[in-house]
């Protein structure tokens, strides 16, 4: 089994910053890919940012230039630095980890991010 746990969500004012953290543990020696998705009520979960073990990243257009994903391969941790936050960034943010290219994603429980004045 693989466990994924997020932390770092909360309430922040527009224009502010937050840093989310995520750790994958259990039967996962070194994750091939880790990433962040978000979901709002009534909508599908959408990709925010993803990073693979080589360091290659991809971002949703809506967060490019504002969010930065990074990872610590040795610790199976991934981070999401979110700057210049907007009310439309409000969502539950989920972390996922994948052990191999052909492997299902393992998901965390999610952490709430609310951007409001």
N, C-alpha and C positions, 0 to 999 in steps of 0.2 A: 504494500500500500504506500501511497505517496500522500503526504499532508502538505497543504499550502495555507499559509496564514499571512494576512495583511495587517498593517497597522499604520496610523498616521493621519487618518481622516479627521474631519472636524468642520467647524464653522469659520469662515474667513470672509473679510470684506472684499468687494470688487477691487481688483488691482493688487491684491495680496498674494502671498505664496504659501504653499504647503508642500511637504515632502512625504510621499508614501513609501513604505517599506514592505517587503514581502520575502518570506523564507520558505523554501521547499525542503522537506525532510522525509525520512523514511527510506523506501527502496528507490533512491535516486542518487546515483553516485555523482553525476554531473549533468545538469539539465542541458539538452540541446537548445531549447528555446524557452524564454520566459517573456511574459508580457502583461499588459494592463488593458482591460476592457472596461466599459462603463455602460450603465443601463438606467434609464428613467422609466417611471410608470407608464405602461402601455406601449413601450417601444422595445425593439430588439436590442440585445446586447451588441455594442459596437466596439471595434478596435480603437484603442487610444494610441498605443505604442507597443512595439515588440522588438526583442533583441535576441539574436542567436549567439551561439558560443564563440563565433569568430569576431563578434562585435558589430556585425551588420545590424542596422536598425531600420525600422520603418514606422512612420507616424501618420495618424489621420491628418488630413489637410487642416482641419479646424484647430489643431494644437501645434502645428509646426511653428517654430520660432518662440514658443512660449513654454513648452514642456520638454524635458530631457529625461530619457531613460538611460539607466546605467546598471551594471551588474557586477557582482563579486562572484566569479566562477567557483572559487575555492569554498565559498560558504553557501552556494546556491541561493544567493540573495539578489533581488532586483529592486531598484529604486525608481521612483518617478518624481522628479522635481518639477513642480508646477508653479509657474510665475505668471504674473499679469492675469490672474484668474478673473473669469467673467461669470455672471449669473447662469449663463447657459452651460457652464461646466458642472453645475450641480447635478449629481448623480451618485449612484452606488458604484464604486470602483472595485473591480474584481481582478485579482491576480491569477495567472495561470502558468503552469509549467509543463513542459513536454520533455520526456527523457530522450527520445530518439525522433528522427524525422517522420517515421511512420509509427506513430504512437498517439493515443488519445491525449487530450489536454486534461490536466488535473486542476481543479478550481478551488480557490479559497471561498470563504463565506461572504466576503465583500466588506467594504468600509465606506461609510457615508461621507461625502464631501458636499458641503453646502456653501455656496457663495452668495452672500446677501448682506445688505447694509442694515 
